[in-house]
Amino acid sequence: MRQMKKRSAVLTMRETSGEPLIESLATLKSGSRTYEHMWPIYNGTAAKVYTSVTYFSAFNIVFHIKSRIIKMLKKEFMDNEKEKRQFEHGTELHARLKHRNIVRIREQGVIIEPDGYGGLPYHVMEYLNGETLDKIIRKHQELDNEDTTLVGLEICRAMAYAHKRGIVHRDIKPENVMIVPGKRSAIIKLLDFGIAKMVGEKDAWDKVEGTPIYMSFEQASASTIMESMDIYCLGVTMFEMLTGRVPYMADADETANEYLMRVWSTELPIPRVSDFNNKVDRKLDDIVWKCMQRYPDQRYWNMDHLECALRG
């Protein structure tokens, strides 16, 4: 019996159009693995995400072996040391986390060109065959109390684990939550630790990082990194699950800075889920409202405290 061989030993990281990701793309600095048949699936501000499928062939039959998700810094940021450091820092922190509710990083490294110039950091994650929470919200508009509580509990457990290791996500939102069908029930996976930082680190005063409509007062103020930022993000995420909208809507012509100034410098009243959804459980309404308080000491002490409240 002939041994199965790889279909190709050449790295073929190409867009669906057939154009290479970067000119003269050659090798992966971190090892000899080959990732083939790559298609872009998400285009972020500084990074792009691809899915890669590996095949083997034997007896004229092609076998699909495994799929992976690959995230890499965009080429235009190759010479931007600040963006490269943040990407690599987020990857390093993410790679430390081994939890059922956090997507796993399998490999990390740098893609280099034949002349040794440049270097695009990348990492490879497990492939998740599911749907992101933002798509589910768009499909159903409002989710029920039970589903919202389940997602909230699973994210609490993931982030309690991360916080105990000093890691703050800072970008919890429906787009970064994947719902994966399981044998008995759905598995909730938290994605994208791209702007994660350690508790106590200082945020850059000249660049507020995060997604404005999920951003707490202290995160918008570029203060010292703290766990309370994630509690606020999770509160807004649960609010959106229950109402199909975010607490403070952005105007069409409003910039991110203008939005943050309007929301956080004018003491806007904190909306309740029950203002938009009369089917919400009163206790869950109170929990979400407490998560979204302006000041950290008015929210839950930590993710364990929030989990206890959700479990009732």
C-alpha positions in Angstrom: 0.0 0.0 0.0 1.4 3.4 -1.0 1.9 6.0 1.8 -0.3 9.1 1.6 1.6 12.2 0.6 0.9 15.8 0.8 -0.7 17.2 -2.2 1.8 20.1 -2.3 4.9 21.1 -0.4 4.8 24.7 -1.6 3.4 27.4 0.6 0.4 28.8 -1.4 -1.0 31.6 0.7 -3.1 33.3 -2.0 -6.3 35.4 -2.2 -9.3 34.0 -4.0 -8.4 36.2 -6.9 -5.1 34.2 -7.3 -2.9 37.1 -6.2 -0.3 36.3 -3.5 -0.8 37.9 0.0 2.6 39.6 -0.3 5.1 39.8 -3.2 7.5 36.9 -3.4 5.9 35.2 -0.4 8.3 32.4 0.6 8.4 30.7 3.9 7.2 30.6 7.5 9.9 31.5 9.9 8.4 29.5 12.8 8.6 26.1 11.2 8.0 23.9 8.2 4.3 23.7 8.3 2.4 24.4 5.0 -0.9 26.2 4.9 -2.7 25.9 1.5 -5.9 27.0 -0.2 -6.3 30.2 1.8 -9.4 32.4 1.5 -9.9 35.8 3.3 -12.9 35.7 5.7 -12.5 38.9 7.7 -10.8 42.3 7.0 -10.0 44.2 10.1 -8.4 47.6 10.7 -4.8 46.3 11.0 -5.1 42.6 10.4 -6.8 40.1 8.0 -8.2 36.7 8.8 -8.0 33.7 6.4 -9.3 30.2 6.5 -6.9 27.5 5.3 -7.7 24.0 4.2 -5.1 21.2 4.0 -5.6 18.2 1.7 -3.8 14.9 1.2 -4.2 12.6 -1.7 -3.9 8.8 -2.1 -5.1 6.4 -4.9 -6.3 9.4 -6.9 -8.6 10.4 -4.0 -8.3 13.8 -2.3 -8.9 13.8 1.5 -9.7 16.9 3.4 -7.5 16.6 6.5 -8.0 19.8 8.5 -9.0 23.4 8.5 -7.3 26.3 10.3 -7.9 30.0 10.8 -4.9 32.3 10.2 -4.7 35.9 11.3 -1.9 38.1 10.1 -1.0 41.8 10.2 -1.7 43.6 7.0 1.2 44.3 4.7 0.8 48.1 5.0 1.7 47.8 8.7 4.9 45.8 8.0 7.0 48.9 8.9 4.7 50.1 11.7 6.6 49.0 14.8 3.8 50.0 17.2 1.1 48.0 15.3 3.5 45.0 15.0 4.3 45.1 18.8 0.6 45.2 19.7 -0.3 42.3 17.3 2.6 40.2 18.7 1.7 41.2 22.3 -1.9 40.3 21.9 -0.9 36.9 20.3 1.5 36.2 23.1 -1.2 36.8 25.8 -3.8 34.9 23.8 -1.4 31.9 23.5 -1.2 31.6 27.3 -4.9 30.9 27.6 -6.1 27.3 27.5 -9.8 27.3 28.2 -12.8 25.6 26.8 -14.5 28.9 26.0 -11.5 30.6 24.4 -10.4 29.8 20.8 -7.0 28.1 20.9 -3.8 29.4 19.2 -2.0 26.5 17.6 1.1 28.3 16.2 2.6 31.7 15.9 5.4 33.2 13.9 6.5 35.7 11.2 6.2 35.4 7.4 9.4 36.6 5.7 10.4 37.3 2.1 13.3 35.5 0.4 15.7 38.5 0.9 14.9 38.4 4.6 13.2 41.8 4.4 10.1 42.7 6.5 8.2 40.2 8.5 4.4 39.9 8.9 3.5 38.4 12.3 0.7 35.8 12.2 -0.9 33.2 14.3 -2.9 30.0 13.5 -6.0 29.2 15.4 -8.3 26.2 15.7 -11.1 26.1 13.1 -14.6 26.7 14.6 -17.6 25.5 12.5 -20.1 27.9 14.0 -21.7 31.3 13.7 -20.7 34.6 15.3 -23.1 36.1 17.8 -23.6 39.3 15.8 -24.9 37.3 12.8 -27.3 35.5 15.1 -28.6 38.8 16.6 -29.1 40.2 13.1 -31.1 37.1 12.2 -33.3 37.0 15.3 -33.2 40.6 16.5 -33.9 39.6 20.1 -32.6 36.6 22.0 -34.4 35.2 25.0 -33.4 35.4 28.7 -32.1 31.8 28.8 -29.8 32.1 25.7 -28.5 35.5 26.9 -27.8 34.1 30.4 -26.0 31.1 28.9 -23.7 33.2 26.7 -23.1 35.6 29.6 -22.1 32.8 31.9 -19.7 31.2 29.5 -18.0 34.5 28.7 -17.8 35.1 32.5 -16.0 31.8 33.0 -13.6 32.5 30.1 -12.7 36.0 31.3 -12.5 35.0 35.0 -9.8 32.5 33.9 -8.1 35.2 31.8 -8.3 37.9 34.5 -6.8 35.5 37.1 -3.8 35.5 34.8 -3.8 39.2 34.5 -5.1 39.4 30.9 -7.9 41.9 29.9 -9.6 41.3 26.5 -10.9 44.9 26.0 -13.0 44.1 22.9 -15.7 41.7 24.0 -18.6 42.2 21.5 -21.0 39.9 19.5 -18.6 39.9 16.6 -15.9 38.3 18.8 -18.2 35.5 20.2 -18.7 32.3 18.2 -21.5 29.9 18.8 -20.4 26.4 17.9 -22.9 23.5 17.8 -21.9 20.7 20.2 -23.1 17.1 20.9 -25.4 18.1 23.8 -25.5 21.9 23.7 -23.8 24.9 22.0 -20.2 25.8 22.9 -19.5 29.5 23.4 -16.0 30.6 22.1 -14.4 34.0 22.8 -12.3 35.2 19.8 -9.7 37.9 19.0 -7.4 39.0 21.8 -5.8 41.4 19.4 -5.8 44.4 21.7 -5.5 42.5 25.0 -3.2 43.8 27.6 -2.1 43.0 31.1 -3.8 44.5 34.2 -1.9 47.6 35.3 -0.5 48.4 31.8 -0.9 51.9 30.7 -3.0 52.6 27.6 -1.5 54.9 24.9 -2.8 58.4 25.6 -2.8 59.3 21.9 -4.7 56.2 20.7 -7.7 54.8 22.4 -8.1 51.1 21.4 -11.3 49.2 21.2 -14.8 49.4 19.6 -16.4 52.7 20.7 -20.0 51.4 21.1 -18.8 48.7 23.5 -16.2 50.8 25.3 -16.3 51.8 29.0 -15.7 55.2 30.4 -12.2 54.2 31.7 -11.3 52.5 28.4 -12.4 55.6 26.4 -10.3 57.7 28.9 -7.2 55.7 28.1 -6.7 54.9 31.8 -4.7 52.0 33.4 -5.9 48.6 32.1 -8.3 47.0 34.5 -10.8 44.0 34.5 -13.8 46.4 34.8 -13.4 47.2 31.1 -14.4 43.7 30.2 -17.4 43.7 32.5 -18.8 46.8 30.8 -18.2 45.2 27.3 -20.0 42.1 28.4 -22.9 44.2 29.7 -23.3 45.9 26.4 -23.1 42.6 24.6 -25.9 41.1 26.7 -28.0 44.3 26.2 -27.6 43.9 22.4 -28.6 40.2 22.6 -31.8 41.1 24.4 -32.8 44.2 22.4 -31.1 43.8 19.0 -29.4 47.2 19.5 -26.7 48.9 21.5 -27.4 51.2 24.5 -26.1 54.4 22.7 -26.6 54.5 19.0 -24.0 56.4 16.9 -25.1 59.1 14.5 -24.5 58.4 10.8 -22.0 61.3 10.4 -20.4 60.9 13.9 -16.7 60.0 14.2 -15.5 57.6 16.9 -14.1 60.5 19.0 -17.3 62.5 18.7 -19.4 59.5 19.7 -17.2 58.9 22.8 -17.3 62.6 23.8 -21.1 62.6 23.5 -21.6 59.4 25.5 -19.1 59.9 28.2 -18.8 63.7 28.7 -22.5 64.4 29.1 -23.7 62.0 31.8 -26.3 60.3 29.5 -28.8 58.2 31.4 -28.1 54.5 31.4 -30.8 52.7 29.4 -32.4 49.5 30.6 -33.2 46.5 28.5 -36.8 46.8 29.7 -37.0 50.1 27.9 -36.9 48.1 24.6 -37.9 44.6 25.6 -40.8 43.9 27.9 -40.1 40.2 28.0 -36.8 40.5 29.8 -36.5 38.9 33.2 -36.4 41.7 35.8 -33.3 40.2 37.5 -31.4 39.9 34.2 -32.4 43.5 33.4 -30.9 44.7 36.7 -27.7 42.6 36.0 -27.1 44.1 32.6 -27.8 47.6 33.9 -25.3 47.2 36.7 -22.6 46.0 34.2 -23.1 49.2 32.2 -22.6 51.7 35.1 -20.3 54.7 34.3 -17.8 54.0 37.1 -16.0 50.7 37.7 -16.8 50.6 41.4 -20.5 50.8 40.6 -20.3 47.5 38.5 -19.6 44.0 39.7 -16.4 43.5 41.6 -15.1 40.9 39.1 -16.2 38.2 36.6 -16.8 35.6 39.4 -19.2 38.1 41.1 -21.0 38.6 37.8 -21.2 34.9 37.2 -22.8 34.4 40.7 -25.4 37.0 39.8 -26.2 35.3 36.5 -26.5 31.9 38.1 -28.9 33.4 40.7 
